[in-house]
């Protein structure tokens, strides 16, 4: 059991969790910044978590929900206040409604995660600070202490899995719901390089090609919210098929961390999708996460059946060869 103590202190309006792990700080840090790993231990055993957004940088946001054994969802969010790599991060942790809006009937607390090296590995201290004794007692009555112990009982296996994951760079697609798919890829490159690779027109024409045999003939990028992009591809062999393309608008941008865009296939009546790109520093390079929201399950399955994941892997492998 990694948790060594849980201390409730009404005088400082805080609840503090101490835990120790037989891995170095950077490995534990990556487990918290990688949504795929974090969601395996953030919720209690019976209430697994799903993170649909997790941009771990100052000004960023995380959205998640925990699912009960009966299928009921309980939503929450983090607002990222400060991040010092491999040292600590601070978030405002709140409850949310199903649509993501804050649930102000329940407490909002400030939570600090501190990572310290030890001779045996690392120590994690999580301190949640509330605005009043009543709010502190409210979350304790809701089962926060037992829930935290249950959640963190799962982290040791996650850390073992993370050792194996650090050697795996291929593109992975995970179906999160009837309408959402999460694409992840660990790219051997810095955060600045990978962000530039998604916004530099000439660079994009060199790697964002999918399988061999295609070329990007038009690339108009968008840098800020409200701007419109347009991409078009043609087969190198004119007899191999017709070209296709996508256009859309940037809805939200947090440079080198998060970008939310719409996407519509050009000259078709296919329904538009929403894509959310998140980049996270990682020991192996930069963890790229793309959350795609489709209008329905049929559209989701149709797109996945086109070989989208394989095409993306070919592009990311090409990008790594360039970087």
N, C-alpha and C positions, 0 to 999 in steps of 0.2 A: 504494500500500500504506500504510494508516494506521499500522501498527505501526512505531515507530522503533527500539525495542530490547526485548529480553527478557533479563533479568539473573537468573542463579541465584547466590545468596549463601549458601553453607553456614554461614558464621559467624552470620548472623542467621536461619538456617533459613527463608529466604524465596525466592520466585520473583516477580519484578516485571516487569510489562508496561507499556511506555510507548507511547501512540498519540496522534496528532493528527488533528483533523478540521476541515474548512472550514465549520463550522456553529456557532451559538452554543450555550452550555452547556445552556440550557433544552431545545433541540431534541434534543441528545444524551441528556440526562437522560430525556426522554420515551421515547426508543427503548429504554432499559433498563427502564423501569417499565411499559411496555405489552407484555404477554405476546405479542401477535400480532407485534410488531416484534422483540422479543428472540429469539424462537424461530427467526427467520430467519438469525441469525448466532451464536447461542450454541454450536451444534454445528459440527464441521468440515463441509466441503462434502459429504462422503460420508455423514455421520451427522447428518441434520437433527434438531433438537430440537422437542419438543412440551411446552408448559407446561400442566398441568391445574389448577394453583393458583399464584397469584402476588400475594399481598397484601403490598405493599411498605410496611410500617410496623413499628415496633419491636414485637416479640412475634409478628409474622406468620410466614408460611411459604410457600415455593414448592416445588412438586413438578413434576418434569419427567423426560422420558426421551429418549434419543437412539436413533434407529433405523438399523441397519446396512443396507447394500445387500441383504443376505439376509433382512431383516425382523426380525433379533434386536434386542431392546430392552435398553438399558442405563440404569438409573434413578439419579436423584440428587435431592437436596433442598437448600434453603437455609433456615436459621433466621435471621430478621432480628433483629439485635441493636440497631442504631442507624441512624437516618435523619435527615440534615440536608438539607433540600430544596436542590437545585442545588449542593450542596457535596460531600457524600460519603454513602455508606451502607456498613454493615458487616454481613456475613452469616457464619454458620458453614456451610461447604460440605461436604457429605458424599455418599457413595455409598449407594444404597438397593437393597433387594430389590424384586421386582415388586409386592409388596403395600404398598410405601411404607415399610416398617420399615427402620431404618438397617442398613447392611452394615458391621459393626464389624471385618471382616477387612481393610478398606481404609481409608486415612487420612482423618481429618476435619481440615480446615484452616480458619483464620480468614481471610476475604478482605475487603479494603477497596477500594472503588471511589471514587477521588477525581477530581472534576471541576474544572478550572481554566480561566478564560478566557485567551485569547491574542489578540494583534493580528489573527491570521488566522482565529480561530474558537475552538477549545477543545482542551484537552489532557486525556486520560484516563490515570490511573495505576491499575493493578490490582495489588495486593500480596497474595499468598497466603503465610501464615505457618504452618509445620508444627511438630509437637511434637518432631521429631528429624530428624537428617540422613538416617537410613534411610527415613523417610516421604517426605522431599523427593525423595530419589533414586528411590524407588519410583514416584512419579507421573511423574517425568521419564522413567523407563524405559518407562512406559505410553504415552508419546507426548504428554504434556501441552504441551510447547513447540511442536511441529509442529502439534498440534491447535488450539492457540490462534491461531497464525498463519493457519491455514486458516479457522478460524471468523471471525476479524476481517477477512479479505479480503472478506467479504460485506457489511460494515456500510455502506460508502459508498452502495451502491444502496438499502439500507434507508432511509438518511437522506434520499435523494431522494424515495423513496416517502412518507416521513413528512411531507415538505412538502405533498404532495398530500392526504395523509390529514387534515392539520390543517384542511382546508376541508370535509371530509366528515363529516356528523353522523348519517347515516341508520343504522338498525338493521341489523346484519349477523349472519347465522347461518353458522357453520362446523361441519361434521361432522368430529369428531376421531377417532372410532372407531365401531365397531358400536353402542356404547351411549352415547356422549357427544357432545353438541352444545354449542358455545360461542356465546353471544349477546353482542354488544358494541354499545355505543352511547355516543358522546361527548355528554354532556348539558351544555348551557350553564347552569351553576350551580355553587355551591361544594360542597365535600365535605359540609359540615354540612347544607346545604339538601337535597342528594340523599338523604342518609341519613335525614333527618327525613321526607322524602317517602315513604319506604318503611315508616315506623313510626307516623306520625300518622294516626289513624283518619279525621278529618274531611278532611285533605288528600288521603288516598288515594281517598276517595269522589269527589273532584273530577277526578282524572286517570287512575286505573287502571281504565279502562272499555273498552279495546279500540276496535273500530270504532264510529262514531256509531250511536246507536239503543239503547244499553245503559246501565244504571245499576247502581251497586253499592248494594244494599239492606242488606247486612250486612257489617260490617268489624270483626272482633275481632283486634287485633294481638297479637304476642308480642314481648317485648323481650329476654328472657334465656333461656339454655339450659334446656330442660325445659318451657318454657311452650308453650302450644298456640294456634295462630291459626285463624281461620275467615273465609272470604270467600264472598259470594254475589252473583250478578248476575241481573238480570231485564231483559227487553226493555221499552223504554219503551211500545211498542205491545203490549198484552196478546195480540194475535192473531199476533204475529211469531214466537212460539216459546216454549219452556219455559226456565226459569231453570236455572242450574248454579252449582256452587261447588267450592271446594277447602278442605281442612283439612290441618294438619300440625303438626310440632313443631320448635322450634329445637334443633339439636344442638350448635352451637358459635357463639359470637358474639364478635367483636372490634370494638367500637363504632366506627363511621365508617370501617371498613375491610373487614371480612369477616363473612359470616353463612352458616351451613350449615343447611339445613332439609330436612325430609321434606315430600312433597306427595302427597295422595291426593284423587282426585275424589270428591265426596260422593255417596252413594247409588249407587255403582257398584262393580263388582268389578275395575275396572282396576287393574293393579299400581302400587304407589307408586313415585315417583321421588325423586331427591335433587337439590336445587338449591343451588348455591354462589354467593352474590353477593359480588363484590369491587368496591370503589370506590377509584380512584386519581386523585390530583390531576394535572391536565394543563394545558398552556398554554391550551387552548381551553375548559376547564371541568373536568368530572369524567368520567373514563373509567369507564363501568359495564360490568362483565363478569359474565355469568351462565353458569355451567357446569351443564348439566343432565345427569344420569346416568339412563338408562332401563334397564329390566331386559333388553331385547333390541333387536335392530335393527328388528323389525317394529313394536314400540311406538314407537320413535323415528320411523320413517317415517310412521306413522299420525298422530302428533301434528304433525309438520312439515306434513303435507298439509292440516291444518285451517286453514292461514293464520295460524299462531301468530306468525310473524315480522312480518307486516303488521299484525296486531292490536297487537303490542308497539310497533311504530313509531308507530301512531296514539296510543297512550297516552303515549309519551315526548315526542312533539311537543306533546301537550296539557300535559304537565308543564312543558315549557319555556315555554309561553305563560303559565303561572301564576307560575313563578319570575321 
